[in-house]
Amino acid sequence: MTKLKGLALVSGFIKLIIICSLIQPMIVGCTQPTENVSKADLNQEIQPTENLVKADLNQEIKLHIDQMALMESKTMQVKVLDIVEDSRCPADVVCVQPGQVTIAFEVVKENSKPEEVELTLRAAQDNLAVKNFDGYSMTLKNVEPLPMTNQEKIIQSDYIVTIVVSKS
């Protein structure tokens, strides 16, 4: 009889441990940290660095890959993430089709999560180079350098992306 009581106690103890291990995550860490960026975060006094450029609305901004522009209005940050595609015609030849270049950006506005935006420069399709969101407009103006036939591929760090951010 005492053996049965002992087994019942052990069984009850095991059940208690299992229940506690299931409930513990709910008690300790139920909430996910938010990735929203507050105006206070953007308004901190930030000094320009190699990877951060202060920029004005309605002005051309030249950025490299992984470089970020902090708008002087301090309500938005724009970072160049990647050259998604570069099928532009080399500068030293004449092509039937001009090709295109697509750039991936990360845009962070106050009180919102980072948003990935892709803009494309393609001849006669200017609408692909513009993104409107939350009262702002971002336009891809230029991507340098142009490919050349005597080079295999442009190194990512050599790209210079020119954008303009304005209130729409």
C-alpha positions as CSV (number, residue, x, y, z in Angstrom):
1,M,0.0,0.0,0.0
2,T,2.8,2.5,0.8
3,K,4.4,1.6,-2.5
4,L,1.2,2.7,-4.3
5,K,1.1,5.9,-2.2
6,G,4.8,6.6,-3.1
7,L,4.1,6.1,-6.9
8,A,1.0,8.3,-6.7
9,L,3.1,11.0,-5.0
10,V,5.9,10.7,-7.7
11,S,3.3,10.8,-10.4
12,G,1.6,13.8,-9.0
13,F,5.0,15.6,-8.6
14,I,5.9,14.8,-12.3
15,K,2.5,16.2,-13.4
16,L,3.1,19.4,-11.3
17,I,6.6,19.8,-12.9
18,I,5.1,19.4,-16.4
19,I,2.3,21.9,-15.7
20,C,4.7,24.4,-14.3
21,S,7.1,24.1,-17.3
22,L,4.1,24.7,-19.6
23,I,2.8,27.8,-17.7
24,Q,6.2,29.3,-16.9
25,P,6.8,30.8,-20.4
26,M,3.4,32.4,-20.3
27,I,4.2,34.1,-17.0
28,V,7.7,35.1,-17.7
29,G,7.9,36.2,-21.3
30,C,4.6,36.5,-23.0
31,T,5.1,39.8,-24.7
32,Q,7.4,40.3,-27.7
33,P,9.5,43.5,-27.7
34,T,8.2,46.0,-30.1
35,E,10.3,47.1,-33.0
36,N,8.4,50.3,-33.5
37,V,10.6,53.3,-33.5
38,S,9.5,56.3,-31.4
39,K,10.0,59.9,-32.2
40,A,12.3,60.1,-29.2
41,D,14.5,57.4,-30.7
42,L,14.7,59.3,-33.9
43,N,15.2,62.6,-32.2
44,Q,18.3,61.6,-30.2
45,E,21.2,63.8,-31.2
46,I,22.9,61.6,-33.8
47,Q,26.2,62.6,-35.3
48,P,27.0,61.7,-38.9
49,T,29.3,58.7,-39.3
50,E,30.6,56.6,-42.1
51,N,27.4,54.7,-42.2
52,L,25.0,57.5,-41.2
53,V,24.3,60.6,-43.2
54,K,22.1,63.5,-42.1
55,A,19.8,64.5,-45.0
56,D,17.2,67.1,-45.9
57,L,13.8,66.5,-47.5
58,N,13.6,67.4,-51.2
59,Q,17.4,67.1,-51.6
60,E,19.4,64.4,-53.5
61,I,21.0,62.0,-51.1
62,K,23.9,59.8,-52.2
63,L,24.3,56.5,-50.3
64,H,26.3,53.3,-50.4
65,I,25.2,49.9,-49.5
66,D,24.5,49.6,-45.7
67,Q,24.6,53.4,-45.4
68,M,21.6,55.2,-43.8
69,A,20.2,58.6,-44.2
70,L,18.6,60.3,-41.2
71,M,16.2,62.9,-42.4
72,E,16.7,66.3,-40.8
73,S,13.0,66.3,-39.9
74,K,14.0,63.3,-37.7
75,T,10.8,61.5,-38.6
76,M,12.4,59.0,-41.0
77,Q,15.5,56.9,-41.7
78,V,16.3,55.3,-45.1
79,K,19.0,52.6,-45.4
80,V,20.3,51.0,-48.6
81,L,20.1,47.2,-48.1
82,D,21.1,45.6,-51.4
83,I,21.4,45.8,-55.1
84,V,18.6,43.3,-56.0
85,E,19.2,43.3,-59.7
86,D,21.5,45.2,-62.1
87,S,20.8,44.2,-65.7
88,R,21.6,47.7,-67.2
89,C,23.2,47.9,-70.5
90,P,27.0,48.5,-70.2
91,A,27.9,52.1,-70.8
92,D,30.4,51.3,-73.6
93,V,27.9,49.4,-75.9
94,V,24.5,50.1,-77.6
95,C,21.8,47.7,-76.4
96,V,18.4,46.8,-77.8
97,Q,17.0,47.0,-74.3
98,P,18.4,49.3,-71.6
99,G,17.8,46.9,-68.7
100,Q,17.1,47.9,-65.2
101,V,18.5,48.2,-61.7
102,T,16.5,47.4,-58.5
103,I,17.5,48.6,-55.1
104,A,16.2,47.3,-51.7
105,F,15.8,49.9,-48.9
106,E,14.8,49.8,-45.3
107,V,12.5,52.7,-44.4
108,V,11.9,53.5,-40.7
109,K,9.3,56.1,-39.8
110,E,8.5,57.2,-36.3
111,N,6.1,55.0,-34.5
112,S,6.2,52.2,-37.1
113,K,8.1,49.1,-37.9
114,P,10.9,49.0,-40.4
115,E,9.5,48.5,-43.9
116,E,11.4,47.0,-46.9
117,V,10.9,48.9,-50.1
118,E,12.3,48.1,-53.6
119,L,12.7,50.8,-56.2
120,T,13.6,50.1,-59.9
121,L,15.1,52.3,-62.5
122,R,13.9,51.2,-65.9
123,A,13.6,53.4,-69.0
124,A,10.2,54.8,-69.7
125,Q,8.7,53.4,-66.4
126,D,9.3,56.1,-63.9
127,N,6.5,54.8,-61.6
128,L,8.8,51.9,-60.6
129,A,11.3,54.4,-59.1
130,V,8.8,56.0,-56.8
131,K,7.2,54.8,-53.5
132,N,4.6,56.8,-51.7
133,F,3.8,56.0,-48.0
134,D,2.4,57.9,-45.0
135,G,2.6,61.4,-46.6
136,Y,6.1,60.9,-48.0
137,S,7.5,60.0,-51.4
138,M,10.8,58.3,-52.0
139,T,12.3,58.5,-55.5
140,L,15.3,56.5,-56.9
141,K,17.1,59.0,-59.1
142,N,20.3,57.4,-60.1
143,V,22.6,54.4,-59.5
144,E,26.3,54.5,-60.3
145,P,28.5,53.3,-61.8
146,L,27.1,51.9,-65.0
147,P,28.3,48.5,-65.9
148,M,31.2,48.2,-68.4
149,T,31.8,45.3,-70.8
150,N,35.4,44.9,-69.5
151,Q,34.4,44.3,-65.9
152,E,32.7,41.2,-64.6
153,K,30.4,42.6,-62.0
154,I,30.3,45.8,-60.0
155,I,31.4,45.3,-56.4
156,Q,28.5,46.1,-54.0
157,S,30.5,48.6,-52.1
158,D,31.2,50.6,-55.3
159,Y,27.5,51.4,-55.9
160,I,26.3,54.9,-55.2
161,V,22.5,55.2,-55.0
162,T,20.9,58.6,-55.3
163,I,17.4,59.1,-53.8
164,V,15.1,62.0,-53.0
165,V,12.7,61.9,-50.1
166,S,9.9,64.5,-50.0
167,K,6.6,65.2,-48.4
168,S,3.8,64.2,-50.8
